[in-house]
Amino acid sequence: MKPGDHPDFFRLPPPPGASRESTIRLDDQGRFWHDGAMVENAALSKALHGWISRHPDDGRYILTNGYDWTYFVVDDAPYYVIRAEVEPEGVKLTLSDQTQEWLAPERMRVGEGGAVYVGVKGGAFEAKFTRHAQTSLGSALEEDEAGGVVLVVGGRRYGLPQP
């Protein structure tokens, strides 16, 4: 059992002389920064993506590994779709934390600048498609009569809400 499994884990004060606030930031391209410098260590970046959560009381974004936690800043979306595989039964997504899940088309939207977003993790978080992943959707996207974007998956058509 990890300390993070205890119901009061997120309510405990930080160690003496420490703070739960950090200078860690996730930018709008899915890159982590610390004290103004980009996190370039691939293993650390991968770990940070896997530690994303929300504080159970205030809903702010946190990083937690089950032994400690800290608040951090998210510039855009907390997760990123790094791969989208269009298959006959749907679209399989690989997220920035290396988990996979099926696309929920009803949770998709188009944001500013044409970026595509989708609700992930049961709708608890939002993920932004990387350019590569968004391009991978090309074979499943069509334009509707009004000039909007429609996703066609498994014989069904899903209109994507525009900004």
Secondary structure, DSSP 8 states (H G I E B T S, - for coil): --GGGSTTGGGS--STT--S---EEE-TTS-EEETTEE---HHHHHHHHHTEEE-TTT--EEEE-SS-EEE-EESS-SEEEEEEEEETTEEEEEETTS-EEE--GGGEEE-GGG-EEEEETTTTEEEEE-HHHHHHTGGGEEE-TTS-EEEEETTEEEE----
